[in-house]
Amino acid sequence: MDRKMANRKLIRLSQLKSKLAAENLEEIDWVTFGVIVKKVTPQSANNGRTFSIWRLNDLRDLNQCVSLFLFGDVHKEHWKTDQGTV
């Protein structure tokens, strides 16, 4: 993990909103980790394509979640991922 994180900045999901407001994250090589705390049943968009929504949390502040929308090939490959997965 040390090798993978070399020269990268860890930003916790619970800090993401404040970091986005304060820093230009496009210029930083950053990483975040999250646990799938809730999955919504796959839904259909107006164009008929199916997508998934996951709620992610870093288990530090359970009130701070990030919603991740999965479309296209990402949805097809990962929609069966279990809740609780990191």
TAQUILIN-V316534 format. One line per field, one symbol per residue. psi: psi as a letter, one per 40 degrees, with the letter a starting at -180 (. if undefined). A space follows every 50 residues. Layout:
psi=???
//
This chain:
psi=ddddeheihhhideedddddddigedehgiiiiihheihihiihideeii iihihiieedheegihhhhhibdddddedehiiei.
//
